[in-house]
Amino acid sequence: MLGVMAATALLSTLPLAQVVPQVPVNRAGNTWVAIKTSSFPAPPQGRLQISARAHIVVRGGDSSNAISYKLTQRVPVTPAIRSEEAARQFIGAPAVYRSPDGTSVGKLVLSPGASSIVASELEVTVPKQLVSVVVEAPSGSVEAYDLEGAVQITTGAGEIRADRIQGGFNGRTGGGEIRLGKIGGAVRCVSAGGSIFIDSSGTDTNCSTMGGGIYLRESPGFVTLQTSGGNIVVDKVAAALNVQSTSGSIEVGQAGGFVSAVTNEGFIQVSGARGVRAESGHGSVRVKGIEGPIQISAAVGNIFADLVAGMALAQSSLVASAGDITLGVPSNLPVTVMARNETGGNPGIVSDFSELRVKSVGFVVPPVVVQGSIGRGGPLMNLSTSSGLIYIRRVK
């Protein structure tokens, strides 16, 4: 990891740049270590920017008027770096850059030696009630904890971690995982190559990755998740959910709104929602506990849909190009069924309900059509397969 480039906090009475005196360099095993600590007043506007080419850790503390930092730099002991003086040539003397008078955002810049063999870690403790904290790392992982305001993190290549953030969160990494704990506001995150893990968000969630899975435990708002290569797993959302995977499976526990789930390759499972649209290019689709319309299509794969008594249905469609369709219907659920098997055959369509009767049978390319009403009839449920069987089962 390269040395620290920048970290930022407003001090209107201090000069633009101040060189920090040399710090001791000590040997610890096969490593030379230099540690620098300092503190200064917090920016009066409550806004802080930190920029560093390092592993950065930001924590909210109890102090209401001070920002402190600890900069740790490590250089390996090599034949060319055997002495403290030699190590100091690589580490250098950090310079502290502070923003001039009149700025609205606090800035503190730490600029140590630029040698690529220097591994740097910057730990910053800030007043937890800051309005916002913005962190930028050209390379290196970034962590943020226990902050009341909004947090924005950008790293060119590294992992992002955040937890116990009361405001919103916005994170972007050029290559690395994003792991979020409890976020009190909206969540926006993008990874160019890494999985995304979210425990909970306070409002809406919108995240995407170019390569990796996405895992969300809970959100009370609208959720949009997209991955170009990986699975998507959502435990519970209170509103609508829109998920898409180019190559990966999709699992949804409970959704308080409409669910749209699309994957080119992988299975889809939705265990509860107020309506669902599910499309799989290659993989099975299984839904249950759906109140509202059910729109399912599977190019290559089977479809399973279990209806639940007492739930309001709407006109629905289950279409399989190459696969079986299994529909579970409670005896006391009023619904009208129209099932069509383009391949025909005997039986082609298997039903547990005598109310459903064979409507027509072709001969040359024999489609089999079964239709009828269960109970007093209700919303139309269209079932169609081009290559497979259709099962209409009686369930409790």
Beta strands, then each sheet from edge to edge (+ up, - down):
strand 1: 17-19
strand 2: 25-28
strand 3: 31-41
strand 4: 47-51
strand 5: 55-61
strand 6: 66-76
strand 7: 95-98
strand 8: 106-111
strand 9: 119-127
strand 10: 132-137
strand 11: 142-147
strand 12: 150-155
strand 13: 160-165
strand 14: 169-173
strand 15: 178-182
strand 16: 187-191
strand 17: 196-200
strand 18: 205-209
strand 19: 214-219
strand 20: 223-227
strand 21: 232-237
strand 22: 241-245
strand 23: 250-255
strand 24: 259-263
strand 25: 268-270
strand 26: 276-280
strand 27: 285-288
strand 28: 294-300
strand 29: 303-306
strand 30: 316-322
strand 31: 325-330
strand 32: 335-341
strand 33: 349-351
strand 34: 357-361
strand 35: 368-374
strand 36: 380-385
strand 37: 390-395
sheet 1: 1+ 7- 8+ 4+ 10+ 12+ 14+ 16+ 18+ 20+ 22+ 24+ 26+ 28+ 30+ 36+ 32+ 35- 34+
sheet 2: 2+ 3- 6+ 9- 5- 11- 13- 15- 17- 19- 21- 23- 25- 27- 29- 31- 37- 33-
end
